[in-house]
Amino acid sequence: MKAMRWLVKKVLPKEWAEKLERESRTWFLLCECGFEQSVWDAGGIRTKATSKGKRILGKCPKCDALKWLKVHQRKK
């Protein structure tokens, strides 16, 4: 996923890339163990999303297990 972020930063105009990063940083992945990380910091991009209760399969850095991580947004 980090390769996609790199590509976005290189191809898109700077303002667009910064907007994508700002919005992606409002979305978080939450593990059952309580660990929370922004989608951007996890290597992803999430923009113009509206879904509620979405889960993605991912590896939690804290408990080192493959789990369904809850995706939620925190408005600044």
C-alpha positions in Angstrom: 0.0 0.0 0.0 2.9 2.4 0.6 3.8 2.2 -3.0 0.3 3.6 -3.9 0.9 6.6 -1.5 4.3 7.2 -3.1 2.7 7.2 -6.6 -0.1 9.5 -5.6 2.4 12.0 -4.2 4.5 11.9 -7.4 1.7 12.0 -10.0 -1.0 14.3 -8.5 -0.6 18.0 -8.0 0.8 18.8 -4.6 -2.5 20.3 -3.3 -4.4 17.2 -4.3 -1.9 14.9 -2.7 -2.0 16.9 0.6 -5.8 16.8 0.6 -5.8 13.0 0.2 -3.3 12.7 3.1 -5.3 15.0 5.4 -8.5 13.1 4.8 -6.8 9.7 5.1 -5.5 10.8 8.5 -9.1 11.2 9.8 -9.8 7.5 9.1 -8.6 5.0 11.6 -8.2 1.2 11.9 -9.2 -0.2 15.3 -8.2 -3.7 16.5 -10.0 -5.7 19.2 -6.9 -5.3 21.4 -7.5 -1.6 21.5 -4.7 -0.6 19.1 -5.7 2.3 16.7 -3.8 3.6 13.8 -4.7 6.1 11.0 -5.2 4.6 7.6 -2.4 6.9 6.3 0.1 5.7 8.9 -0.9 2.1 8.0 0.1 2.8 4.4 -3.3 3.3 2.9 -5.4 6.0 1.3 -9.1 6.6 2.1 -11.0 9.5 0.6 -14.6 10.4 -0.1 -15.7 7.4 1.8 -19.1 7.2 3.5 -19.5 3.6 4.6 -20.3 2.9 8.3 -19.2 -0.3 10.1 -16.7 -1.3 7.4 -14.0 -3.9 8.4 -10.8 -4.9 6.6 -8.6 -7.8 7.1 -5.2 -6.7 8.3 -2.3 -7.5 10.7 -2.3 -5.6 14.0 1.2 -4.2 14.8 0.5 -4.5 18.6 -0.9 -8.0 19.0 0.8 -9.3 15.8 -2.3 -11.2 14.7 -4.3 -11.2 11.4 -7.7 -9.8 12.4 -10.7 -7.9 11.0 -10.0 -4.3 11.8 -12.8 -1.8 12.2 -12.6 1.3 10.0 -14.0 4.5 11.4 -13.6 8.2 10.9 -12.8 10.9 13.5 -13.6 14.4 12.4 -11.1 17.0 13.5 
